[in-house]
Amino acid sequence: MSLYVEIGAPHDAAFDVDALRERVLADLRREAIVTDHQLVAHHHVVLDPAYVHITQASLAETTRIKAVLAGHGVHSVAATAAGPTARSRTTSSRPARSRSGCDAQQLAFKQRRLTS
């Protein structure tokens, strides 16, 4: 049997991975999803953010970030054919920083995730 288990948590939550694994295994046994099965492999990943909720605030932030990036020669793939291309890159030796502390390249990645 192969299982994928997802546990939701707030952005700044601390995890005791071993304790969570034991709880999940106990819950699976309690619900008779597993009986005499043996765990042979496991892996955990923290996805932060795991899901993006589109809100008016996030749309406004996307617009603001696009303007910051455009000021450094980084443009959205969705730019018009007449406008700058996504291949433009900043030539500044000092990366632009957003309020979140990300440089322009990290912002471009985050922006692509927001608009995909």
C-alpha positions as CSV (number, residue, x, y, z in Angstrom):
1,M,0.0,0.0,0.0
2,S,1.2,3.5,-0.8
3,L,-0.3,6.5,1.0
4,Y,0.1,10.3,0.8
5,V,-0.8,12.2,3.9
6,E,-1.1,16.0,4.0
7,I,-1.2,17.9,7.2
8,G,-2.3,21.6,7.1
9,A,-0.7,24.1,9.5
10,P,-0.2,27.8,9.8
11,H,2.7,29.5,8.0
12,D,4.9,29.8,11.1
13,A,4.1,26.4,12.7
14,A,6.9,24.3,14.2
15,F,6.8,20.6,13.3
16,D,7.9,17.6,15.3
17,V,8.0,15.3,12.2
18,D,8.6,12.1,14.2
19,A,5.6,12.8,16.5
20,L,3.4,13.7,13.5
21,R,4.4,10.5,11.8
22,E,3.5,8.4,14.9
23,R,0.2,10.2,15.2
24,V,-0.7,9.6,11.5
25,L,0.2,5.9,11.9
26,A,-1.8,5.6,15.0
27,D,-4.8,7.3,13.4
28,L,-4.5,5.0,10.3
29,R,-4.5,2.0,12.6
30,R,-7.4,3.3,14.7
31,E,-9.5,3.7,11.5
32,A,-8.4,0.3,10.3
33,I,-6.9,1.8,7.2
34,V,-3.7,-0.1,8.0
35,T,-3.6,-3.3,10.1
36,D,-0.5,-5.4,10.0
37,H,1.2,-3.1,7.5
38,Q,4.8,-2.0,8.1
39,L,6.2,1.4,7.2
40,V,9.2,0.8,5.0
41,A,9.8,4.4,3.7
42,H,8.8,7.9,4.5
43,H,9.6,11.4,3.4
44,H,8.3,14.8,4.4
45,V,8.2,18.1,2.7
46,V,7.1,21.5,4.0
47,L,5.3,23.5,1.3
48,D,5.1,27.1,2.3
49,P,2.9,28.3,0.8
50,A,1.2,25.1,-0.2
51,Y,-1.8,26.9,-1.6
52,V,-2.2,30.4,-2.9
53,H,-5.5,32.2,-2.3
54,I,-6.2,34.9,-4.8
55,T,-7.5,38.0,-3.1
56,Q,-7.8,41.6,-3.9
57,A,-4.7,42.2,-1.7
58,S,-2.7,39.5,-3.6
59,L,-3.7,40.9,-6.9
60,A,-2.6,44.4,-5.8
61,E,0.7,42.9,-4.5
62,T,1.2,41.1,-7.9
63,T,0.8,44.4,-9.7
64,R,3.2,46.1,-7.3
65,I,5.8,43.3,-7.7
66,K,5.5,43.4,-11.5
67,A,6.3,47.1,-11.4
68,V,9.3,46.5,-9.2
69,L,10.6,43.8,-11.5
70,A,9.9,45.8,-14.6
71,G,12.1,48.6,-13.1
72,H,14.9,46.1,-13.1
73,G,14.4,44.7,-16.6
74,V,12.4,41.6,-15.5
75,H,9.1,41.2,-17.2
76,S,6.2,38.8,-17.1
77,V,6.0,36.0,-19.7
78,A,2.6,37.4,-20.4
79,A,4.1,40.7,-21.6
80,T,2.7,41.8,-25.0
81,A,4.7,41.0,-28.1
82,A,5.5,44.7,-28.6
83,G,6.7,45.0,-25.0
84,P,9.7,43.6,-23.1
85,T,10.3,39.9,-23.2
86,A,10.7,37.5,-20.3
87,R,14.3,37.0,-21.3
88,S,15.2,40.5,-20.1
89,R,17.2,40.4,-16.9
90,T,18.5,43.0,-14.5
91,T,22.2,44.0,-14.9
92,S,22.4,45.6,-11.5
93,S,25.0,44.1,-9.2
94,R,22.7,44.7,-6.3
95,P,19.4,42.8,-6.5
96,A,16.2,44.7,-5.8
97,R,14.5,43.7,-2.6
98,S,10.8,43.6,-1.8
99,R,9.2,44.1,1.5
100,S,9.4,40.3,2.0
101,G,13.2,40.5,1.6
102,C,13.3,38.6,-1.7
103,D,15.6,39.6,-4.6
104,A,14.3,40.2,-8.1
105,Q,14.9,36.6,-9.2
106,Q,13.0,35.2,-6.2
107,L,10.2,37.7,-6.8
108,A,9.9,36.7,-10.4
109,F,9.5,33.0,-9.4
110,K,6.9,34.0,-6.8
111,Q,5.1,36.2,-9.3
112,R,5.0,33.4,-11.8
113,R,3.4,31.1,-9.2
114,L,0.8,33.8,-8.4
115,T,-0.2,34.3,-12.0
116,S,0.1,30.8,-13.3
